[in-house]
Amino acid sequence: MGADADEIERLRAEARYHRERLDLYRARAYGPRATSATRLRELERAHDGAEERLRHALRGRTEG
């Protein structure tokens, strides 16, 4: 694997991690435990940022 492939794989793992954290928190919101709208927004922002970094890296890879 080259450096670019390693970076893409790292970004995929980061995006997956943030997606799973967000999914778990959303599921928790349906249960009896208290959840925070602020925390949900933080997790959504982290997820969106990770997905955007991955998309940007993938676009750069296909353009270059």
N, C-alpha and C positions, 0 to 999 in steps of 0.2 A: 504494500500500500504506500502510495506517495503521501507527501505532506498535505496536499489538497484533499485526498481521500480520507486521511486521518481527521482533518478539520471538519469535513462533512459528517463523518461518523460521530464526532464529538458533539456537533450541533444537533444531529438527530437525537442523540441520547439526552441532551439538554432539553430539547423540545418535548420528548416523550416524558421525561421527569416532570416538567411543569404541567403537562396535560394530565398526567396521573394525579398529581397533587390537587389540581383544580377539580378533577372528577371526584376524588375522595372527599373534598370539602363540600362539594355540591350534594353528594350523597349524605354526608353528615347533617346537612341543613334540613333534610327530611326527617331526621330522627328527633329524639327528645332533648338532645343536648343543645345548648345555646351556641349560636354562631354569630359572626360579626359581618355586617355588610362591608365594612372597611377591609377586613381580611379577604373577603371574596373578591373585592376589586383589586387588591394587591396581587392575588393569585392570578386573576384574569390578565392584569398588565404583564406579569412575569411570563405567562403563557404566550400572550400576543407578541411580546418582544422576542422570545425564543423562536417562535414560528417565523417571524419576520427575518431574523438573522439567518435562519436556515434557508428561507426562500431567496434571500439576497445572495448567499453563498452558492446556491444551486444555479441561480441566474448567471452569476459571474463565471461559473464553471462552464456553462454552455456557450457563453459569449466569447470566452477567451480561449 
